[in-house]
Amino acid sequence: MVSWGFYGEEAAAFLFGEGIRWPYRLTFATLAFVGPLGGLEAFLAISDTLNGLMALPNLLGLVLLGGVVGRLVYGFFRGEPWVPPR
């Protein structure tokens, strides 16, 4: 719980700025106490949904960067020197 709270706080600060830290901490602490009262089925449904949503930016990145990765791999196996992609 502590490590996931820290990871989430750092991500929120990166995305929204330093001012989000205290609201995030208060929300996280509140949900950490209220969450277990909702029942296991509700918790699992919410956690499965949020874990599934984490795949969306990763899949989007795979699609958008697929051509760049393909060119880099092709050049690597042809022995070409590495040049940063543009």
C-alpha positions in Angstrom: 0.0 0.0 0.0 2.8 2.4 0.9 4.8 1.8 -2.3 1.7 2.0 -4.6 0.7 5.2 -2.8 4.1 6.7 -3.4 4.1 5.6 -7.1 0.7 7.1 -7.6 1.7 10.3 -5.8 4.8 10.7 -8.0 2.8 10.1 -11.2 0.1 12.6 -10.1 2.8 15.2 -9.3 4.4 14.6 -12.7 1.1 14.9 -14.6 -0.6 17.7 -12.6 2.2 19.5 -10.7 3.4 19.6 -7.1 0.1 21.1 -5.8 -1.7 17.7 -6.2 0.4 15.9 -3.5 -1.8 16.7 -0.4 -5.1 16.2 -2.2 -3.8 12.9 -3.5 -2.5 11.8 0.0 -5.9 12.6 1.6 -7.8 10.8 -1.1 -5.5 7.8 -0.9 -5.7 7.6 2.9 -9.5 8.0 2.9 -9.9 5.3 0.2 -7.5 3.0 2.0 -9.8 3.0 5.0 -13.2 3.1 3.2 -12.2 0.6 0.4 -12.3 -2.6 2.6 -15.8 -1.7 3.7 -17.2 -2.0 0.2 -16.8 -5.7 -0.1 -14.5 -7.9 -2.1 -16.5 -8.2 -5.3 -16.8 -4.4 -5.7 -13.1 -4.0 -5.0 -12.1 -6.6 -7.5 -14.4 -5.1 -10.2 -12.9 -1.7 -9.7 -9.3 -2.9 -9.5 -9.7 -5.1 -12.7 -11.2 -2.1 -14.5 -8.4 0.2 -13.5 -5.7 -2.3 -14.3 -7.3 -2.8 -17.7 -7.3 0.9 -18.3 -3.6 1.0 -17.6 -3.1 -1.0 -20.8 -4.6 1.6 -23.0 -1.7 4.1 -23.0 0.8 1.2 -23.4 -1.1 -0.1 -26.4 -1.3 3.3 -27.9 2.5 3.7 -27.5 3.1 0.4 -29.1 1.0 1.3 -32.1 2.5 4.8 -32.5 6.1 3.7 -32.0 5.9 0.4 -33.9 7.4 1.9 -37.1 10.3 3.5 -35.2 11.1 0.2 -33.4 10.8 -1.7 -36.7 13.4 0.6 -38.3 15.7 0.4 -35.4 15.6 -3.4 -35.2 16.0 -3.7 -39.0 19.1 -1.4 -38.9 20.5 -3.3 -35.9 20.5 -6.6 -37.7 22.0 -5.0 -40.8 24.9 -3.7 -38.7 24.1 0.0 -39.2 25.4 2.3 -36.4 22.7 3.6 -34.0 21.4 7.1 -34.7 18.8 8.6 -32.4 15.3 8.5 -34.1 13.8 11.8 -35.3 
